[in-house]
Amino acid sequence: MIIPAVHIKSERRAVYSNIKREKTDYIIQSVVHALDILEAFKGSKEDLGVTELSKRLKLHKNNVFRLLATLETRGYIEQNKQTENYRLGIKTFEMGQAFLAQTGLLKQARSVMEDLVKACNETVYIGVLREDRAVYLDIAETTHSVRVANRVGTLLPAYCTAVGKAQLAYLSEDELSRVFTKAKLPPFTKHTITERDKLVTHLKDVAKRGYSLDLEEFEPDVLCIGVPIMDYTGRAVAGMCISGPGCRMSRKRMETELLPLVRAAGAEVSKKLGYNVEAERSAG
């Protein structure tokens, strides 16, 4: 007997639906609440206290405290001893790194970063965007004794760092409005762009030329030049930058010597992640 294909598909959908329903039967509520706590810190610029988390998650304070204590013992949450509030711990960063390593970003980028350092003898960083922050995931260091301090694992303001701007430039204006909700941005140096409208205009220029500059915008006497790293979908998934002190990083050197180097390095990593570099050049 021949069974109609439509009937077979209907049965498959029914089986799949039953599997999905069965999985919900195994949900452990305490685990869900623990994950809710971790996700509550996503996009938060400040430490959160027990009371605030209790209100956000509609959980009793005692439950929140026990969950925080459990997560703290495993390193996923840490307490600010001065304020007694909580923030994400280093374990969450390590898990993020593990995820990125599995997707191939750090594995593909490492040798390229090392070759780039050999070519220019300046420090090279790779980092990703997290809301309005940039987090540096890996570093290849210069042999110079005068160098930029190691920032791996540190969250930095994306709008005044080369790695951050190289990725922000590929967000839409609506996405930028969601990331930067206030018209004014905190200054870090006298060179920081502090008006959101000016930042949006600046990022359009970054996208047009394909690279970003940090001209002492985050730290005095530290300059960087960065490019985006694209994946196979054409999305900017990371940024790579060359960073160094002002005594070696003149604007002329960055744009004549370092730009071709970091551009080639960024294109090489992007290609390894499946990005069609040649198609982009043809379209340009």
Number of C-alpha atoms within 10 A of each C-alpha: 3 4 7 8 9 9 10 11 11 11 12 12 12 12 12 12 11 11 11 11 11 11 9 9 8 8 10 9 9 11 11 10 16 18 13 14 21 17 12 17 17 11 12 12 11 10 16 19 17 19 15 14 21 17 11 12 13 10 14 13 15 12 15 21 16 12 18 22 16 14 20 18 10 12 15 20 23 21 18 13 8 6 10 13 16 20 22 22 17 15 16 14 16 15 12 13 17 13 13 15 13 11 12 14 21 20 13 17 21 17 14 19 27 17 15 21 21 15 13 15 17 25 26 27 25 28 27 24 23 16 19 19 22 28 22 23 20 20 20 22 21 19 12 11 6 12 16 18 9 14 14 14 16 14 16 19 21 22 28 27 26 32 37 32 28 30 31 30 26 21 17 12 15 9 12 19 15 12 16 15 10 10 11 12 16 10 14 16 14 12 15 20 20 18 14 18 13 11 20 19 12 16 24 17 14 22 19 11 10 15 26 28 24 23 22 20 22 23 17 14 15 19 27 27 27 32 32 34 30 24 19 15 11 15 15 21 19 25 27 32 34 30 26 24 19 15 10 16 21 13 16 10 11 21 15 10 13 22 20 12 19 27 19 14 22 25 20 17 26 26 18 17 20 13 20 17 15 11 9 10 8 7 6 6
